Amino acid sequence: MKVKEVADLVGISVRTLHHYDEIGLLRPETTEAGYRMYSERDLETLQQILFFKELGFSLKEIQKILEDPAFDRKEALELQRKMLVEKRSHVDHMITTIDKTIKQMLGEIEMTNKEKFEGMNFDHNPYEEEARRRWGDEKVDESNNKIKGMSKEDKKKLSEEWDGIYTRLAKLRHGSPDSAEAQEAIHEWYEFLNHFGQYSYEAFRGLGQMYVDDERFTKNIDNYGEGLAIFMRDAMAVYAD
C-alpha cells in the first residue's frame, strides 16, 4: 500500500507516517520513483505503534520496545488488551460520576463528597508498569555502557556529583517532598539521570517506587540518611506529576 492509502485506512495523516519513517520508527520500502510502499508486516508494526501510543508511551519508548530482540507481538497484544480494559473501566467510572453530577445539578439526586470523586483513581495502571518493566532493560544497558566509556577523571566527577545530590536530599528528607527546595534537588537528580538515558516522567516515578520496593536500593540510599529512599520516592512522584 502507498502512504496515502495507509493514512486513509488508519485515519492518521501522511505527515505522521513520514515522521515515523524519518525517525526510524516505521520504515517501509521505497521504490525507485521515491514512493513509500507498506507491506503487511509494516501494517502490523503500525498497529503496535498506535496501541502503545494510545496507552501513553512516547515514540522513543515505543521504538525501544519494538527494537528489543525479546519483543513478542502476541505477548504485547495480550498486555495491551489488559491495559485497555483497565483504562475502559476507569473511563466508565468517570462517566458514571459525571452523569450523577449532572443529575445533582438538576436537583434529581444528592451526592456525598465521596461520590463526587468516585472513579478518580490516578494510581498507576499495574499492566502499564508491567509493560515498562518488561521492555525497560535497555535503559539500564544504555546507562552502563555510557559509564564504561568514561575516563577515570570523568567517573570521579560523576561520583562527586551523585554524592552531592544525595547529600543535599538527605538534609531535606525530614521536610515536605513537595517543597521548593526538595523539588529543585529532585530536578537535579532527574537531569543527572538523563545524561545516561532518556527517562520519561512516568519512568522516573517508577524508579522512585523501586527505591522503596527493592531493599537493595533502600539500603544503599538510606546510607545517606534513614528514610531518604521514601522521601525520594515521594518527591519524584510529585515531580512526575
N, C-alpha and C positions, 0 to 999 in steps of 0.2 A: 504494500500500500504506500502511496505517496503521502507526504507530510500533511497536505490539506485534507486528504481522506481520513487520516488518523485523527486529526484535530476535530473534524466534524463528527466522527464516530464517538470519540471520548467526551467531547464537549469542552475542550481546552483550546487555547489559542495556538496558532502556528508559532508565534514568538516564544511561547513557553517550551515547545518542543525544540526549537532552535537553541534555546538557552540550555536545556538538558544536554544537547549534543555538545555545545561549546564547553561546558564544564566537565564533560566526560561521564555524565551520569547515564545517558542513554544515547549510544552512538550507532545509528543504523548504517547500512552500506550506502555508498554514494556512487551513482552512475557516472559514466564519462562525461555526460552532459551536466553533471552537478546536482542531479535530483537525489534527495534522500529517499531511500526505499526501506520500509519497515517490514521485517519478517514476523512470523508467528511468535518467535522467541522474543523479539523486541516488544511485541504487544503484551506478552506475559510479564516482562520486566517493567513495562509502563504501568501495568496493573498493580504490581508490588509497590512501585514508587508512590502511586496515588493513594493506596491503602495506608502506607506509613505516613504520608503527608497529612492525610485526614486525621490520623491519630496523634498529630503534634510533633512528629520527628522533623528535624531540619534536613535540608538537602545534603549537607555534609554528613550528617549521621546516617542518612539513607544510603549514600554512596559507600560509606564504610561497611555497612551491613551487607550490601549486595556484593561487595568485593571480597568479603570474608570467605576463605576457602571452605569453611564449615557451614556456610549458609545452605539451608534446605528449604525449598519453596513450600513443600507440603507442611512442614513444621511452622513456617512463617504464617501461612494461611490459617492454620488452626489457632495460633496465638492471636492473630489479628481478629479472628472471629470472637474470641473470648473478650478482647479489649473493646470491640464494638458493642457486644452485648452489655458489657459493664457501662459503656457510655450511654447506650439506649436507656438502660434502667435509670441512670442519673437524670437524663433529659425528661423521661416520663414523670419522675417525681417532681421535677421543677415545673412541668406543665400543670400537674395537679395542683400545686401550690398557687400558681398564677390563677387558675380557674376559681379556686376557693377565695383568693384575694379579690377578684372581680365581684364575686357574689357578696362578699362582705361590703364592698363599696356600694353595692345596690341595696344593702340592708337586708339581704336574704338570709345571711348567716352571721355568726360571731366567731372570730378566730382568736385563739390564745396566742401569746407571743411565740410560744414554741412552734405552733402550727405555721406561723408566718415564715419560718425558716426551714421547714421540712424539705428534704431533698437537696439542701445546700451543703453538701458534704464535699469539701475541696481536698480531701485526702488523696494521696496518690492511688491511681488505678494499679492494683497489685500485678496485673498482667503487663502493664507498661514497664514496671520495674523489672519484671522477669525478662522482658524483651531486651531492655538496656543491659542487664547483666549478661544475657546470653550472647549478645553481639558486641559487648563493650571492651573485650580484652585488648583490642587493638590500641586503645588509649594507653594502656599500661606498657605495651611493647614499644609504642612510639616514644613515650617518655624515657624508658630505659635506654633505648638506642641513642637518643639525643644526649643523655648524660654520659654514656660510654664514650662518645666522640669528643667530650670536652677535655681541655688541658687541666693539669693539676691546679694551676692558678685559678682557672675558671670554676673548678669544682669547689675550691676553698671559698671563693666569693659567694658561690651558690649556697654553701653551707652556712656562711655567716648571715646571708640574707634570710634564709629559712629560720635560723635561730633567733634573729632579731624580731621577725614577725610573731613567732610563738611566744617569745618573752613578753612582747607588748600585749598580746592577747591574754596571757596568764595574769598580768597585772589588772586586766579589766574583767576577769571572769566572775567576780562577785557582784558586778553591776548588771545592768539590763542589756541583753543581747541586741536590742534594737536602738541602743543609744548611738549618738553620732560618732563617738569615739570607737565603739565596737564595730560599727558598720564601716568606718574608714579603714580599720585594721583588717577586717574581713575582705574588703575590696582589694587591699594589697595582696592578700592570700590568693584571691581569685585571679588577679593579674599575674602573680607569680606562677600559678599552676598552668596558665595559658601560654607560658613560654615553651611548654613541653607538649602540649596537646590542646585541641580545641574543646573546651568544656562548655556545654550549654548550661543555662541556669538550672535546668532540671537535673542534669548530671551532677552539677555542683551540690545541689541539695541532697541527692542520693549519696554522694561521697561523705557529706557531713553525717548522714544517718549511719553510714558504715563505721564512722569513728566510734560510735556508741555500740553498735551491734556486734562488732568484731573486737573481742577482748584484747587482741594483739595491738590493734590501733589504740584502744583506750589506754592500755598500759603505757605505751610509748609517749602518747600525747600528755597523759597525766603526770609524766615525769617533770613537766614544766610547772605543774600545779594541779592538785587534786580537783577534779570537776571540770577541767579545761575541755575535755572531749565533749561533754554535754553542752557546755557553753558555746563551743564552736559549732556543734550541730544546730543549735537554736539560732545562732547568729547567721549561719549560712542559709538557713531556711528563710529568715527574714530578708536576707539579701536577694535570694532567688525570687521571692515574691515581688 
